[in-house]
Amino acid sequence: NEAIDQGNPEKTLEALLLPTAKLQDVRPVNARHYQDVLHHAKAQKCKETQDESALLWLDEIQKGISDANNHIKEVSILAVGTSMVNKSLEKGDSQGILTILQSKFGLRVIPECAATYFQNLSEAKNLKTREESNESP
């Protein structure tokens, strides 16, 4: 709880990795996200209990770690799917778009609409690359 309050992901990671904490599946690469998730959980608990000194219990910390790991896994799948969509758009592969939308994003698609999906996604990508934006194309 003290490490979370300090707002330093490295310190929080050190605390999570202490053998006495007996926490499972702590991955150093996810330190920043653990800090964010646990800080949010602690702030939420303080708000709900109307007690600014409320502390996270071990089970709440473990849930935060598990949730953060799941977030990272889901985001990785979406990033791969997005990359695959962009590559299919560049290749002109409208059927590949269908497969990716179904397998990576879990969307129900209508095969007869493949050309429309392809056209709309191509237009969206082209608009995004033309606009003045700090976002990735």
CORJO-V62094 format. One record per backbone hydrogen bond with DSSP energy under -1.0 kcal/mol. CO is the residue of the C=O (numbers start at 1). NH is the residue of the N-H. If there is no record, write none. Layout:
CO/NH, CO/NH
This chain:
1/5, 2/6, 4/7, 8/12, 9/13, 10/14, 11/15, 12/16, 13/17, 18/21, 27/30, 28/31, 30/34, 31/35, 32/36, 33/37, 34/38, 35/39, 36/40, 37/41, 38/42, 39/43, 40/44, 41/45, 42/46, 43/47, 44/48, 45/49, 46/51, 51/54, 57/61, 58/62, 59/63, 60/64, 61/65, 62/66, 63/67, 64/68, 65/69, 66/70, 67/71, 68/72, 69/73, 70/74, 71/75, 72/76, 73/77, 74/78, 75/79, 76/80, 77/81, 78/82, 79/83, 80/84, 81/85, 82/86, 83/87, 84/88, 85/89, 86/90, 87/91, 88/92, 88/93, 92/94, 93/97, 94/98, 95/99, 96/100, 97/101, 98/102, 99/103, 100/104, 100/105, 101/107, 110/113, 111/114, 113/117, 114/118, 115/119, 116/120, 117/121, 118/122, 119/123, 120/124, 121/125, 122/126, 123/127, 124/128, 125/129, 126/130, 127/131
